Amino acid sequence: MKSFMTGLAAAAALTLAAAAPASAQQGSTRIIVVSHGQANDPFWSVVKNGVTAAGKDMNVQVDYRAPETFDMVAMGQLIDAAINQKPAGLIVSIPDASALGPSIKKAVAAGIPVISMNSGSDVSKGLGALLHVGQDEADAGRIAGAKLKEMGGKAGLCVNHEVGNVSLDLRCKGFAEGFGGKVMVLPVSNDPADIRAKVKAAIASDPSIDTVMALSAPLGGEPTAAAVKETGKSGIRVVSFDLSANFLKAVAAGEATFAIDQQQYLQGYLPVVFLALDSKYGLIPGGNVPSGPNLITKDKAAQVVDLSAKGIR
């Protein structure tokens, strides 16, 4: 999908450059992105890289905005501020529909085309968004859980670094459903030292744990893999949602089992392309676009490490 859409974006950009007057070629179309993740977060920096690349390819202005912390009130205020600027399109993540729904509906009522990305696939349409680009988090958790059950897992730990983020809660819920065995949710902060200590303590208190699921490779996966290694116990499978170069190296080395890739670069890139085409030609896909999940196992991990380090995977 990625190569096809990149080609589509490039072709559209060339068409616009050839057909539009000089003033239009200065990128007068403005698209605003409001997410719950800061661009200095390794995961969200990849999303922002996709946003920036699409803006260049489509010759449109793009602004990426996020609250300083996971703060739904602040995020709603950012969406309201974006509405007042009357952009040609608005891209939002929806980690909490009850908190953000009124602001998103306000944008739709103002005639601003909205596309959701990353989180909110289950509520996006009901709030008036044109479509969603991302993965179904509960389904992704179920797929991963079923795979781990198939590998012999019976007692699992889901390490949640952002309890209350509906998307992350759904990952744990889906994991438990697919896994079928005993699953405990371990609330942690996003401090690596805190995660390592709590994962080690959980394993020490329950020796039956044979599977540990983290919900973000750079924030949770890396310290979780380190914690399991430090316990000295063999046979504990460590998996994580999303990618980081270090976690992929752990997968390649056999210290982690697999990573669940939602291809977040596409989550930033494709909505900008779609809104630019909608603004110019009224073209828009007829439904949601799934960007994942893809399971990155040991045989694939080494191939993805370099792209992860470059901020693309």
C-alpha positions in Angstrom: 0.0 0.0 0.0 2.8 2.4 0.9 4.5 2.3 -2.5 1.2 2.7 -4.3 0.1 5.7 -2.2 3.6 7.3 -2.4 3.3 7.0 -6.2 -0.2 8.4 -6.1 1.0 11.4 -4.0 4.0 12.1 -6.3 1.8 11.9 -9.4 -0.8 14.2 -7.9 1.9 16.7 -6.9 3.3 16.7 -10.4 -0.2 17.3 -11.9 -0.8 20.2 -9.5 2.6 21.7 -10.3 1.9 21.5 -14.1 -1.7 22.7 -14.0 -1.9 25.2 -11.1 -1.0 28.9 -11.4 2.1 30.2 -9.7 0.2 31.5 -6.6 -1.4 28.1 -6.0 2.0 26.4 -6.2 3.1 28.2 -3.0 1.2 25.7 -0.9 -1.8 27.9 0.0 -3.9 24.8 1.2 -3.5 24.4 4.9 -4.0 21.2 6.8 -3.8 21.0 10.6 -2.9 17.8 12.5 -3.8 17.6 16.2 -2.6 14.4 18.0 -2.4 13.2 21.6 1.3 12.4 21.1 4.2 14.8 21.2 6.6 14.9 18.2 9.6 14.2 20.5 8.1 10.8 21.4 9.9 8.2 19.2 6.6 6.8 18.0 5.0 10.1 17.2 8.1 11.5 15.5 7.6 8.9 12.8 4.0 10.0 12.4 5.2 13.6 12.1 7.8 12.5 9.6 4.9 11.1 7.5 2.9 14.3 7.9 5.9 16.5 6.8 6.7 14.3 3.8 3.1 14.3 2.6 3.0 18.1 2.9 6.0 18.4 0.7 4.8 15.8 -1.8 1.3 17.4 -2.1 2.6 21.0 -1.9 0.4 21.9 1.0 1.0 23.6 4.4 0.8 21.3 7.4 0.9 22.1 11.1 1.5 19.4 13.6 0.2 20.1 17.1 0.0 18.1 20.4 -0.5 18.9 24.1 2.7 18.8 26.2 1.4 15.7 28.1 -1.5 13.2 27.6 -4.1 15.8 28.3 -7.6 15.5 26.7 -8.7 19.0 27.9 -5.6 20.6 26.3 -6.1 18.5 23.1 -9.7 19.6 22.8 -8.6 23.2 23.1 -6.0 22.6 20.3 -8.8 21.3 18.1 -11.0 24.3 18.9 -8.1 26.6 18.0 -7.6 24.8 14.7 -11.3 25.2 13.8 -11.0 29.0 14.3 -8.2 29.0 11.7 -10.5 27.4 9.1 -8.1 24.9 7.6 -8.8 23.0 4.4 -8.7 19.8 6.5 -8.2 18.6 10.0 -6.5 15.3 11.1 -7.0 14.1 14.6 -6.3 11.1 16.8 -9.1 10.1 19.1 -7.9 8.4 22.3 -11.0 9.5 24.2 -14.2 10.1 22.2 -16.2 11.4 25.1 -13.6 14.1 25.8 -12.8 15.1 22.2 -16.1 14.3 20.5 -17.7 17.8 21.0 -14.7 19.5 19.4 -14.5 17.1 16.5 -18.3 17.5 15.8 -17.8 21.3 16.0 -15.2 21.0 13.2 -17.5 18.9 11.1 -20.4 21.4 11.6 -18.1 24.2 10.5 -17.6 22.4 7.2 -14.0 21.3 7.8 -13.3 17.8 6.4 -11.9 15.6 9.3 -9.9 12.4 9.0 -9.0 10.5 12.2 -5.8 8.5 12.5 -4.0 6.2 14.9 -6.8 5.9 17.5 -10.6 6.1 17.3 -11.4 3.7 14.5 -14.5 2.5 16.4 -15.9 6.1 16.9 -14.5 8.0 14.0 -17.5 7.7 11.7 -20.0 8.5 14.4 -18.3 11.8 15.1 -18.5 12.8 11.4 -15.0 12.0 10.2 -14.6 11.0 6.6 -12.5 8.0 7.4 -9.9 6.6 9.7 -6.3 5.6 8.9 -4.9 3.2 11.5 -5.3 -0.3 12.9 -8.2 -1.7 15.0 -6.4 -1.9 18.4 -8.6 -4.6 19.9 -8.2 -6.8 16.7 -4.5 -6.2 16.8 -4.3 -7.3 20.4 -6.4 -10.4 19.6 -4.2 -11.4 16.7 -1.1 -11.0 18.8 -2.7 -12.9 21.8 -3.8 -15.8 19.5 -0.3 -16.1 18.1 1.2 -16.2 21.6 -1.4 -18.8 22.7 -0.4 -20.8 19.7 3.2 -20.6 20.8 2.3 -22.1 24.2 1.6 -19.1 26.4 -0.7 -19.6 29.4 -0.1 -16.7 31.8 0.3 -13.2 30.5 1.2 -9.7 31.7 0.1 -6.6 29.8 2.3 -3.6 30.6 0.2 -0.4 30.2 2.2 2.8 30.4 -0.9 5.0 29.8 -3.9 3.6 31.5 -7.0 5.6 30.5 -5.8 5.9 26.9 -8.7 4.0 25.3 -6.6 2.7 22.5 -4.0 1.2 24.8 -6.7 -0.3 27.1 -8.2 -1.9 24.0 -4.8 -3.5 23.1 -4.7 -5.2 26.5 -8.4 -6.2 26.2 -7.8 -7.7 22.8 -4.6 -9.4 23.9 -6.5 -11.1 26.8 -9.3 -12.3 24.5 -6.9 -13.7 21.9 -4.6 -15.2 24.5 -7.3 -17.0 26.3 -5.2 -17.7 29.4 -4.7 -15.7 32.6 -3.8 -12.1 31.8 -2.9 -9.3 34.4 -2.7 -5.6 33.4 0.3 -3.9 35.0 -0.1 -0.1 35.2 3.2 1.7 34.9 4.5 5.2 34.0 6.6 5.9 30.9 9.7 6.0 33.0 12.0 3.1 31.9 13.3 2.6 35.4 9.8 2.3 36.8 8.8 -0.2 34.1 11.8 -2.4 34.6 11.3 -2.5 38.4 7.5 -3.2 38.2 7.9 -5.9 35.5 10.6 -7.7 37.5 8.5 -7.4 40.6 5.4 -8.8 38.8 7.4 -11.8 37.5 8.9 -12.5 40.9 5.5 -12.4 42.5 3.9 -14.8 39.9 6.4 -17.4 38.5 3.7 -18.7 36.2 4.0 -15.6 33.9 5.4 -16.8 30.6 4.3 -14.0 28.3 4.8 -10.2 28.6 3.1 -7.7 26.3 4.2 -4.1 26.2 2.2 -1.4 24.4 5.0 0.8 22.9 8.4 -0.5 21.8 10.4 2.6 22.7 8.5 3.4 25.9 7.6 0.0 27.2 9.1 -2.7 25.1 12.7 -1.9 25.6 12.7 -1.7 29.4 10.4 -4.7 29.5 12.8 -6.8 27.5 15.7 -5.6 29.7 13.7 -6.5 32.9 12.9 -10.0 31.7 16.6 -10.5 30.8 17.6 -9.3 34.2 15.4 -11.9 35.9 17.5 -14.6 34.4 14.4 -16.7 33.7 14.3 -18.4 30.3 11.2 -19.1 28.3 9.4 -15.8 28.9 8.2 -14.4 25.6 8.4 -10.6 25.3 6.4 -8.8 22.6 5.5 -5.2 22.0 3.2 -3.0 19.9 5.1 -0.6 17.6 8.7 -0.5 16.7 12.1 0.9 17.8 15.5 0.1 16.5 16.6 -1.3 19.9 13.5 -3.5 20.3 13.9 -4.8 16.8 17.5 -5.7 17.6 16.2 -7.6 20.6 13.8 -9.5 18.3 16.6 -10.2 15.9 18.8 -11.5 18.8 16.0 -13.7 20.1 15.6 -11.7 23.3 12.1 -10.6 22.3 9.6 -12.6 20.2 8.0 -10.1 17.9 6.8 -6.5 17.4 3.4 -5.5 16.2 3.8 -2.8 13.5 0.9 -0.4 12.7 3.0 1.5 10.2 2.5 4.9 11.8 4.3 6.7 9.0 1.3 5.9 6.9 -1.0 7.3 9.6 0.7 10.6 9.2 1.2 10.5 5.5 -2.0 9.2 4.0 -4.5 11.6 5.7 -2.6 14.6 4.4 -2.6 13.1 0.9 -6.3 12.4 1.1 -7.3 15.8 2.4 -5.1 17.5 -0.2 -6.8 15.5 -3.0 -10.2 16.2 -1.5 -9.4 20.0 -1.4 -8.2 20.0 -5.0 -10.5 17.5 -6.7 -13.1 16.2 -4.2 -11.4 12.8 -4.2 -11.6 10.7 -1.0 -11.5 7.0 -0.3 -14.8 5.4 0.5 -13.8 3.8 3.8 -11.2 3.3 6.5 -7.7 2.5 5.5 -6.0 -0.2 7.8 -2.3 0.5 8.3 -1.7 -2.6 10.4 -1.2 -4.9 12.2 1.9 -6.6 10.9 3.9 -9.0 13.1 7.6 -8.4 12.8 9.3 -11.6 13.8 13.0 -12.6 14.1 13.3 -13.3 10.3 12.0 -9.8 9.4 13.4 -7.7 12.2 16.9 -7.1 10.8 15.4 -5.7 7.6 13.3 -3.1 9.5 16.0 -1.9 12.0 17.6 0.6 9.5 14.2 2.1 8.5 13.2 2.4 12.2 16.4 4.2 12.9 15.7 6.6 10.0 12.2 7.4 11.4 10.2 5.7 8.8 9.2 2.4 10.5 
